[in-house]
Amino acid sequence: MKKFIIAVVMLLAAAAATLYFSPAALTASVRLVERQLAGLSERQVALGDLSIHYYEGGPAKGETIVMIHGFGANKDNWLRFARHFTQRYHVIALDLPGFGDSDRPAGSYDVGTQAERLESFIKTLELGKVHLVGNSMGGHIAGLFAARYPQQVRSLALFDNGGIKAPNKSELFRLIETGQANPLVVRNAGDFQRMLDFVFVEPPPLPESVKSYLAEQSMANEAHYDEVFRQLRERYVPLEPELPRIEAPTLLLWGDRDRVLDVSSIEVMKPLLKKPSVVIMRNCGHAPMIERPEETARHYQAFLDASRG
């Protein structure tokens, strides 16, 4: 028995050492714990010649919520938010083509093409009529989808979404228009912290080893993200003419200190929507479901309850 206890202690010590000295292992372990807490499992599906990875959880026969991440992000962005919904809803969070673990096709990454891929994804999984949630670029895609496939959408929630010409130009676009580097694309180790500070009012706490590991991963995607961002700008699809076609109740939720996409976009969107609701979160940045997941989940659940009348 004594030898068994010593062996267990040594095994735990070895595991702890591995996590301490291996940021990749630590990151994977944290992701696994977050996924289990959210009640989500990893899945993948073939869409033609594309392999799409996604998380899935909750009752299979419940109403489905599909969560769509933004530029340079992936399905992990939804983990802490999703845990508040898997008891009651069938939850799906996917990696869009070109991001996360999904394939990177040589073709287009404009929001119109991604909306078509989303339609194929929902049809392939036989999800029926869904609740859509999108952040940033993902919100742009979700809004376009809801306008073009209104019969497939129960409700729409747009968190700091793209696709709108805001009355007050955001800091991101002021920087780009003056020829400065895109703060959302990480080109060196220092850029990663600057990106976090740009996206969040209070960035999530990360151990330095993990931060360095994530910075290396982001730097490896520099050229790819530059190309995706170029396509998003050159093949831009404005949402303004699409919004009146949306039939579903729509939540516009924004951080009032968003430097990526300005909160004044709401002033443009609200009059164009048939059934709008608005929430502005104080002292919050561009990704409220990461920065303040519990509060964001409360707002979203209240919207879902109200949309049922």
C-alpha positions in Angstrom: 0.0 0.0 0.0 2.8 2.4 0.9 4.5 1.7 -2.4 1.2 2.4 -4.2 0.8 5.8 -2.5 4.4 6.7 -3.3 3.8 5.8 -6.9 0.6 7.9 -7.1 2.4 10.9 -5.5 5.3 10.5 -8.0 2.8 10.3 -10.9 1.0 13.4 -9.8 4.3 15.2 -9.3 5.4 14.2 -12.8 2.1 15.4 -14.2 2.4 18.7 -12.4 6.0 19.1 -13.7 4.9 18.4 -17.2 2.1 21.0 -17.0 4.5 23.5 -15.4 7.3 23.1 -18.0 5.0 22.6 -21.0 2.7 25.5 -21.8 1.1 23.5 -24.6 0.1 20.7 -22.1 -1.1 23.3 -19.6 -3.2 25.1 -22.2 -4.7 21.8 -23.4 -5.5 20.8 -19.8 -7.2 24.1 -19.1 -9.2 23.8 -22.3 -10.3 20.2 -21.3 -11.5 21.4 -17.9 -13.4 24.3 -19.4 -15.0 22.0 -21.9 -16.1 19.6 -19.3 -17.5 22.3 -17.1 -19.4 23.6 -20.1 -20.7 20.1 -20.8 -19.3 20.1 -24.3 -17.7 17.4 -26.4 -15.4 17.8 -29.5 -17.0 16.8 -32.8 -16.2 17.1 -36.5 -18.2 16.9 -39.7 -17.3 16.9 -43.4 -18.9 19.6 -45.6 -17.9 18.6 -49.1 -14.1 18.5 -49.0 -13.9 20.6 -45.7 -13.5 19.2 -42.2 -15.3 21.4 -39.7 -14.6 21.0 -36.0 -17.1 22.0 -33.3 -18.2 21.6 -29.7 -21.6 20.1 -28.9 -23.5 19.7 -25.7 -26.8 19.8 -24.0 -30.0 17.9 -24.7 -30.1 16.7 -28.4 -33.8 17.3 -28.7 -33.7 20.8 -27.1 -33.7 24.1 -29.0 -30.3 24.6 -30.6 -28.0 27.6 -30.1 -25.2 28.0 -32.7 -22.3 30.2 -31.6 -20.0 31.8 -34.1 -16.7 33.3 -33.2 -14.9 36.4 -34.6 -11.8 37.1 -36.6 -8.6 35.4 -35.4 -10.6 33.4 -32.8 -12.1 29.9 -32.5 -14.8 27.9 -30.7 -12.9 28.1 -27.4 -14.1 31.7 -27.1 -17.6 30.4 -26.1 -16.6 27.9 -23.4 -17.3 30.0 -20.3 -20.4 31.5 -21.8 -21.8 28.2 -23.1 -21.7 26.5 -19.7 -24.8 28.6 -18.7 -26.9 27.0 -21.5 -26.1 23.4 -21.9 -28.5 22.3 -19.2 -31.5 23.6 -21.2 -30.3 24.0 -24.8 -28.6 22.0 -27.4 -25.4 24.0 -27.9 -23.1 24.1 -30.9 -19.9 26.2 -31.1 -18.0 25.8 -34.4 -14.6 26.7 -35.8 -15.4 28.5 -39.0 -13.4 27.4 -42.0 -10.0 29.0 -41.8 -9.9 29.1 -38.0 -9.2 26.9 -35.1 -9.1 23.2 -36.0 -11.2 23.4 -39.1 -9.7 23.2 -42.6 -8.3 26.2 -44.3 -9.6 26.1 -47.9 -7.8 28.0 -50.6 -11.0 29.8 -51.5 -12.7 32.9 -50.1 -13.2 34.0 -46.5 -15.6 36.8 -47.1 -18.7 36.8 -44.9 -21.0 35.9 -47.8 -19.1 32.7 -48.4 -18.9 31.9 -44.7 -22.7 32.4 -44.4 -23.2 29.9 -47.1 -20.9 27.4 -45.4 -22.8 28.0 -42.1 -26.1 27.1 -43.9 -24.5 23.9 -45.2 -23.2 23.1 -41.7 -26.7 23.6 -40.1 -28.3 21.6 -42.9 -25.8 18.7 -42.6 -26.3 18.4 -38.9 -30.0 18.6 -39.3 -30.3 21.3 -36.7 -33.5 22.8 -38.0 -34.5 26.3 -36.8 -31.7 27.7 -34.5 -30.9 30.5 -32.2 -27.8 32.2 -33.6 -25.2 34.1 -31.6 -22.2 35.8 -33.2 -19.4 38.0 -32.0 -17.5 40.5 -34.2 -17.0 38.9 -37.7 -19.1 36.0 -36.5 -21.9 38.5 -35.7 -21.6 39.9 -39.3 -21.9 36.3 -40.6 -24.9 35.6 -38.3 -26.7 38.8 -39.3 -26.2 38.0 -43.0 -27.4 34.4 -42.4 -30.5 35.6 -40.6 -31.4 37.9 -43.4 -30.9 35.4 -46.2 -32.2 32.3 -44.5 -34.9 33.8 -42.2 -36.9 30.6 -42.0 -34.0 28.9 -40.3 -33.6 31.4 -37.4 -35.5 31.4 -34.1 -33.6 34.4 -32.7 -30.4 36.3 -33.4 -27.9 37.8 -30.9 -25.1 40.0 -32.2 -22.3 40.8 -29.8 -20.2 43.7 -31.0 -20.8 42.7 -34.6 -19.1 43.8 -37.8 -20.8 44.9 -41.0 -22.0 48.4 -40.0 -20.7 51.8 -40.9 -20.7 53.3 -37.4 -21.4 57.0 -36.9 -18.2 57.1 -34.7 -15.4 55.4 -36.5 -13.7 52.8 -34.2 -10.0 53.1 -33.2 -9.2 50.0 -35.2 -10.3 51.5 -38.5 -8.7 54.9 -37.7 -5.4 53.1 -37.2 -5.7 51.1 -40.4 -6.7 54.1 -42.4 -3.6 55.9 -41.3 -1.4 53.0 -42.4 -0.6 51.6 -39.0 -0.4 47.8 -38.3 -3.6 45.9 -37.6 -3.6 45.4 -33.8 -5.6 42.2 -34.2 -2.7 40.4 -36.0 0.2 39.3 -33.8 3.6 39.7 -35.5 5.9 39.5 -32.5 5.7 38.5 -28.8 5.0 42.0 -27.7 2.0 42.3 -30.1 0.1 39.6 -28.2 -0.3 41.6 -25.0 -1.1 44.7 -27.1 -3.8 42.7 -28.8 -5.3 41.6 -25.5 -5.2 45.2 -24.2 -6.9 46.4 -27.4 -9.7 43.8 -27.3 -10.5 43.8 -23.6 -10.9 46.4 -20.9 -9.7 43.8 -18.4 -7.8 41.0 -20.3 -8.2 37.5 -18.9 -5.4 36.5 -16.6 -2.9 34.2 -18.2 0.4 32.7 -16.8 3.4 34.1 -18.7 4.3 30.7 -20.1 0.9 30.2 -21.5 0.8 33.8 -22.9 4.1 33.1 -24.6 2.8 29.9 -26.1 -0.4 31.6 -27.4 1.7 34.4 -28.8 3.8 31.9 -30.8 0.6 30.3 -32.1 -0.8 33.7 -33.1 2.5 34.7 -34.9 2.4 31.4 -36.9 -1.0 32.6 -38.3 0.2 36.1 -39.2 0.2 35.7 -43.0 -3.1 33.7 -43.0 -4.9 36.3 -40.9 -3.5 39.2 -43.0 -5.1 37.4 -46.1 -8.4 36.8 -44.3 -8.6 40.5 -43.2 -7.8 41.7 -46.7 -10.6 39.6 -48.1 -13.0 40.9 -45.5 -12.2 44.4 -46.5 -12.0 44.0 -50.3 -15.2 41.8 -50.5 -17.1 43.7 -47.8 -20.8 43.0 -47.5 -22.7 45.8 -45.7 -25.3 44.7 -43.2 -27.5 47.8 -43.4 -29.5 46.7 -46.5 -29.8 43.2 -45.1 -31.2 44.1 -41.6 -34.8 44.9 -42.7 -35.1 41.3 -44.0 -34.4 39.8 -40.6 -37.7 38.4 -39.1 -36.3 37.0 -35.9 -36.1 38.9 -32.5 -32.6 40.4 -32.4 -30.4 41.2 -29.5 -27.7 43.9 -30.0 -25.2 43.6 -27.1 -22.1 45.7 -27.0 -19.3 46.7 -24.7 -19.3 50.5 -24.4 -15.5 50.6 -24.5 -15.1 48.5 -27.6 -12.0 49.8 -29.6 -12.5 47.3 -32.5 -16.1 48.1 -33.5 -17.7 51.2 -32.1 -20.9 51.0 -30.0 -22.5 53.7 -32.1 -23.2 51.0 -34.6 -26.3 50.3 -32.6 -27.7 53.7 -33.6 -27.7 52.5 -37.2 -28.9 49.0 -36.6 -31.8 49.4 -34.2 -34.2 51.4 -36.6 -33.6 48.9 -39.4 -34.6 45.8 -37.3 -38.2 44.6 -36.9 -37.7 43.2 -33.3 -34.6 44.8 -31.7 -33.4 44.6 -28.1 -30.4 46.5 -26.9 -27.9 45.9 -24.1 -24.8 48.0 -23.6 -22.4 46.6 -21.0 -20.4 49.3 -19.1 -16.6 49.2 -18.9 -16.5 46.2 -21.3 -14.6 45.6 -24.5 -15.0 43.8 -27.8 -15.7 40.2 -26.5 -18.2 40.4 -23.6 -18.7 36.6 -23.6 -15.0 36.2 -22.6 -14.5 39.3 -20.5 -17.8 39.0 -18.5 -19.3 35.6 -19.4 -21.8 35.3 -16.5 -23.2 38.8 -17.0 -23.4 38.3 -20.8 -25.2 35.0 -20.3 -27.8 36.6 -18.0 -28.5 39.2 -20.6 -28.8 36.6 -23.3 -31.1 34.3 -21.3 -33.3 37.3 -20.5 -33.5 38.0 -24.2 -34.4 34.4 -25.0 -37.1 34.4 -22.4 -38.5 37.7 -23.6 -38.5 36.6 -27.2 -40.9 33.8 -26.4 -43.4 36.4 -25.3 
